Amino acid sequence: MTSIVKNLENEQATVAMGQFVAQGITPPLTIFLTGDLGAGKTTLSRGIIQSLGHNGAVKSPTYTLVEPYEFNGFDVYHFDLYRVADPEELEFMGIRDYFNSTSICLVEWPEHGQGMLPAADIHLHLRYKDNQREIEINALSASGQALLTKLK
């Protein structure tokens, strides 16, 4: 599949990129977000979730593992798996039930859930670049490729 790379100057640019990504997503879709601590994964997720129509705050689900957002006809599940010590923990929370035909799943730290998560459609990798951030967007499925084509 293909990828694109974009610079993100600041927090506002990261939120705007999330808003841009949100314009092209439809369920079912699984998005993996990776990057170092503080790289902007939750900020990007906030841009996506608020652009889809959520009016409130978007908090990191670091302690709850998942924050659900209900929309008209679909749900968004925002996962943060940073504190997961063993992927088997996800089985006990019923993680497979979240990934269905009417859901968009945003998964931060997906490597902590290896073996328990479905394959991603799109992978958003954030990294530090000088005093800014950089995002690499990789399409990993036909749905991901369709989204990437819209983002180019």
C-alpha positions in Angstrom: 0.0 0.0 0.0 1.0 3.6 -0.1 1.8 6.4 2.4 2.1 10.2 2.7 4.1 12.3 5.1 3.1 15.8 6.4 4.6 18.2 8.8 2.6 19.4 11.8 3.8 22.8 13.0 1.9 22.8 16.3 -1.0 21.5 18.3 -3.5 23.4 16.1 -2.0 21.8 13.0 -2.3 18.4 14.6 -6.0 19.0 15.5 -6.5 20.3 11.9 -5.0 17.1 10.5 -7.4 15.1 12.6 -10.2 17.1 11.2 -8.9 16.5 7.7 -8.7 12.7 8.3 -12.2 12.7 9.7 -13.7 14.1 6.5 -12.8 10.8 4.7 -13.6 8.1 7.3 -16.6 5.8 7.4 -17.2 2.7 9.4 -16.0 0.1 9.7 -12.5 1.4 10.1 -9.6 0.6 12.4 -6.9 3.3 12.8 -3.7 2.6 14.7 -1.9 5.7 16.2 1.7 5.2 17.2 4.5 7.5 18.3 6.4 8.4 21.4 4.8 9.8 24.6 3.6 13.4 23.9 3.9 13.0 20.1 0.3 14.1 19.6 -1.8 10.9 19.3 -4.6 12.0 21.6 -4.5 15.5 20.1 -5.0 14.0 16.6 -7.7 11.8 18.0 -9.5 14.8 19.4 -9.4 16.5 16.0 -11.0 13.4 14.5 -13.7 12.8 17.1 -14.7 16.5 17.4 -14.8 16.8 13.6 -17.2 13.8 13.5 -19.6 15.8 15.7 -18.6 15.4 19.3 -19.0 18.7 21.1 -17.4 17.9 24.5 -13.9 17.3 25.6 -11.9 14.3 24.3 -9.8 12.9 27.1 -7.1 10.3 26.9 -8.5 6.9 27.8 -5.2 6.0 29.5 -6.9 4.7 32.7 -10.2 3.6 31.3 -8.6 1.9 28.2 -11.5 3.0 26.0 -13.8 6.0 25.6 -16.9 5.5 23.6 -18.5 8.2 21.5 -22.0 7.7 20.0 -23.0 9.3 16.8 -26.0 9.0 14.5 -25.6 5.5 12.9 -22.1 4.7 14.1 -19.8 4.7 17.2 -16.2 5.8 17.7 -14.1 3.9 20.2 -10.9 5.6 21.3 -8.5 3.2 22.9 -5.2 3.9 24.8 -3.4 0.7 25.4 -0.3 2.2 27.0 -0.9 0.7 30.4 -1.8 -2.8 29.1 0.8 -5.2 30.5 -0.5 -8.3 28.7 -2.6 -8.4 25.6 -4.8 -11.1 27.2 -6.2 -8.3 29.4 -8.1 -7.1 26.4 -9.9 -10.3 26.0 -11.4 -9.9 29.5 -12.8 -6.4 28.5 -14.4 -7.9 25.4 -12.3 -5.9 23.0 -13.4 -7.9 19.9 -17.0 -6.6 20.4 -15.9 -3.0 19.7 -14.6 -3.8 16.2 -17.8 -4.1 14.2 -19.5 -2.9 11.1 -20.7 0.3 12.6 -17.6 1.4 14.5 -14.5 3.5 13.9 -11.8 2.4 16.3 -8.9 4.7 17.1 -6.2 2.7 18.9 -3.2 4.4 20.6 -0.3 2.1 21.5 -1.6 -0.8 19.4 1.6 -2.7 19.9 0.5 -3.4 23.5 -2.5 -5.3 22.2 -0.6 -7.4 19.6 -2.5 -10.6 18.8 -5.8 -9.3 20.2 -6.5 -6.5 17.7 -7.7 -6.8 14.1 -5.5 -5.5 11.4 -5.5 -1.7 10.9 -6.9 -0.1 7.8 -4.7 2.9 8.3 -1.7 3.6 10.5 -1.0 7.1 11.7 2.6 7.4 13.0 3.6 10.7 14.7 7.2 11.6 15.4 9.2 14.5 16.6 11.0 16.5 13.9 13.0 19.4 15.2 10.6 21.6 17.1 7.6 20.2 15.2 5.9 16.9 14.6 5.6 14.8 11.5 2.8 12.4 10.6 3.2 9.4 8.3 -0.1 8.0 7.1 0.1 4.4 5.8 -2.8 2.7 4.1 -3.0 -1.0 5.1 -6.3 -2.1 3.4 -8.6 -1.1 0.6 -10.5 1.1 3.0 -7.3 2.6 4.2 -6.2 3.2 0.6 -9.5 4.9 -0.2 -9.0 7.2 2.8 -5.4 8.0 1.8 -6.5 8.8 -1.8 -8.9 11.4 -0.3 -6.1 12.9 1.8 -3.6 13.4 -1.0 
